[in-house]
Amino acid sequence: MAYTDRDIATMDTIINRYPRKRSAIMPLLHFVQAHDGFVTGEGIELVAKKLELETAEVSAVATFYTQYKRKPVGEYHVGVCTNTLCAIMGGDEILAGLKEHLGLENDGVTADGKVSLEHLECNAACDYAPVVMANWEFYDNQNVQSAKDLVDSMRAGNPIPPTRGPNSLPTWKENSAVLAGINDGRAGEGVQAGDPSLLGLKIAKKGSKA
């Protein structure tokens, strides 16, 4: 899809937030994903042109970070953590269950384009293990059946809301725009830091008063 004058103006707004233009590489790549669904060759060339860089410099960033996808993903991109704690708590079984349920392997996309599946090393939410993410939103304390129910709700067009974060699940493109720095007005929705995350802070505060 061609980039409109409005898209270019948005890119300029992102660039103008930084004292050095090249610092805008990462948010601009997220904007490309918000526009195209993944980091396209056209998008890389446009970012390079806007930042006055070589395309190889932009490609180096796009291929280094796993959040940037070089091929289409689903409207809802599901990541299952199988790092140590999540694996012990059932992450391996969840990933295997979703592969079988969806008929996918790692980085696969369902034929309807609704769901893609990725094996992740860590979702940075060990206090809620095992954790599944969808478009980088948290689904805590999952099991095989709840994960299957989650992807089924996505394919039905009515995704289960995240455990924490917004009250409803944004699409891949919508959250890519947020990562680009475009405010969707939803930062205050839902639970932010839950009790397990705050427990250590509460203990520390209690100890300081003793």
C-alpha positions in Angstrom: 0.0 0.0 0.0 1.4 3.4 -1.0 2.4 5.9 1.6 0.2 9.0 1.5 1.1 12.6 2.3 -0.4 12.0 5.7 1.8 9.0 6.3 4.9 11.0 5.4 3.8 13.9 7.7 3.5 11.4 10.5 7.0 10.1 9.9 8.3 13.7 9.9 6.6 14.2 13.3 8.3 11.1 14.7 11.7 12.2 13.3 11.3 15.7 14.8 11.2 14.2 18.3 14.9 13.4 18.1 17.9 15.7 18.1 19.6 13.3 15.7 17.5 12.0 12.8 19.0 8.5 12.8 17.7 8.0 16.3 14.2 7.6 14.8 15.1 4.3 13.0 13.3 2.1 15.5 10.0 4.0 15.8 9.9 4.5 12.1 10.3 0.8 11.5 7.4 0.2 13.9 5.4 2.8 11.8 6.2 0.8 8.7 4.8 -2.3 10.4 1.7 -0.3 11.4 1.3 0.7 7.7 2.2 -2.6 5.9 1.9 -5.2 8.6 5.6 -6.1 8.4 8.9 -4.4 7.5 8.8 -4.3 3.7 11.6 -3.4 1.3 9.7 -0.3 0.3 9.4 0.7 4.0 13.2 0.2 4.6 14.0 2.4 1.5 11.6 5.1 2.7 13.0 5.1 6.2 16.6 5.3 4.8 15.6 8.2 2.5 13.9 10.1 5.3 16.9 9.6 7.7 19.5 10.1 5.0 21.0 6.7 5.7 22.0 3.7 3.5 19.4 1.0 3.2 21.9 -1.4 4.7 22.0 0.6 7.9 18.2 0.4 8.3 18.1 -3.3 7.3 20.7 -4.0 10.0 18.3 -2.7 12.6 15.3 -4.4 11.1 17.0 -7.8 11.1 18.6 -7.5 14.5 15.5 -7.0 16.7 12.9 -9.8 16.8 9.9 -7.4 17.1 10.4 -6.4 13.5 9.0 -9.0 11.1 10.2 -9.4 7.5 7.1 -11.3 6.4 3.4 -11.0 7.2 2.2 -12.1 10.6 -1.4 -12.6 11.7 -3.8 -9.9 12.8 -3.1 -11.3 16.2 0.5 -12.4 16.7 0.7 -14.8 19.6 4.0 -15.4 21.5 4.4 -18.2 23.9 7.2 -18.0 26.5 9.2 -21.2 27.1 12.0 -19.8 29.1 12.9 -21.5 32.4 10.1 -20.5 34.7 7.3 -20.5 32.1 8.6 -23.8 30.8 8.4 -25.4 34.3 4.9 -23.9 34.8 3.6 -25.3 31.5 4.9 -23.1 28.7 6.2 -26.0 26.7 2.8 -27.7 26.8 1.1 -24.5 25.8 3.3 -24.0 22.8 2.9 -27.7 21.7 -0.9 -27.5 22.3 -1.2 -24.3 20.1 0.9 -25.8 17.3 -1.4 -28.8 17.2 -4.6 -26.8 17.6 -3.7 -24.3 14.9 -1.8 -26.6 12.6 1.2 -24.3 12.7 4.9 -24.4 13.4 7.0 -21.5 14.8 6.4 -18.3 12.8 3.4 -19.8 11.0 0.3 -18.0 10.1 -3.2 -19.4 9.9 -4.8 -19.6 6.4 -7.4 -16.9 7.4 -4.6 -14.5 8.4 -6.0 -14.1 11.9 -3.3 -15.7 14.1 0.4 -16.2 13.9 2.5 -18.1 16.4 5.9 -17.5 17.8 8.1 -19.2 20.3 9.5 -16.5 22.6 12.4 -16.8 25.0 11.0 -14.4 27.6 7.9 -12.2 28.0 9.4 -10.4 31.0 6.5 -11.4 33.2 7.9 -14.3 35.3 5.6 -13.4 38.2 2.6 -14.5 36.1 4.1 -17.6 34.5 3.2 -19.2 32.2 2.6 -16.1 30.1 1.3 -15.7 26.5 1.5 -12.5 24.7 -0.7 -11.3 21.8 0.5 -8.2 19.9 2.7 -7.6 22.9 -0.2 -7.5 25.4 -0.1 -9.9 28.4 -2.2 -13.0 29.0 -1.1 -14.2 32.4 -1.2 -17.6 34.2 -2.2 -19.5 31.1 -2.7 -23.2 30.5 -3.2 -25.2 27.4 -7.0 -24.9 27.3 -7.1 -21.1 28.1 -4.5 -20.5 25.3 -6.6 -22.5 22.8 -9.7 -20.5 23.9 -7.7 -17.3 23.3 -6.7 -18.1 19.8 -10.2 -19.3 19.0 -11.6 -16.0 20.2 -9.2 -14.2 17.9 -10.2 -16.3 14.9 -13.9 -15.6 15.7 -13.2 -11.9 15.6 -13.9 -11.3 19.3 -10.5 -11.7 21.1 -10.5 -12.2 24.9 -9.2 -9.0 26.6 -5.7 -8.9 27.9 -5.1 -9.7 31.6 -3.3 -6.4 32.0 -3.3 -3.3 29.8 -6.1 -2.2 27.5 -9.6 -3.3 27.9 -9.7 -4.9 24.5 -6.9 -6.4 22.4 -5.5 -4.1 19.7 -4.6 -5.5 16.3 -1.0 -6.1 15.3 -1.0 -2.9 13.2 -2.7 -0.8 15.9 0.0 -1.8 18.5 2.7 -1.3 16.0 1.5 2.3 15.7 1.7 2.6 19.5 5.3 1.3 19.5 6.0 4.0 16.9 5.0 6.6 19.4 1.5 7.3 18.2 -0.8 7.7 21.2 -3.9 5.6 21.0 -5.4 7.2 24.2 -5.6 3.9 26.0 -2.6 4.1 28.4 -4.8 4.3 31.4 -7.0 1.4 30.6 -7.1 -1.8 32.6 -4.8 -3.2 35.2 -1.2 -1.9 34.9 0.9 -3.6 37.6 -0.8 -6.4 39.4 -0.4 -7.6 43.0 2.4 -10.2 42.2 4.5 -7.5 40.5 4.0 -5.1 43.4 4.6 -7.6 46.3 8.3 -6.9 46.6 7.7 -3.2 46.8 5.0 -3.7 49.5 7.4 -5.8 51.5 10.2 -3.2 51.1 7.9 -0.4 52.2 6.7 -2.4 55.2 10.3 -3.2 56.2 11.3 0.4 56.0 8.7 1.3 58.6 9.7 -1.4 61.0 
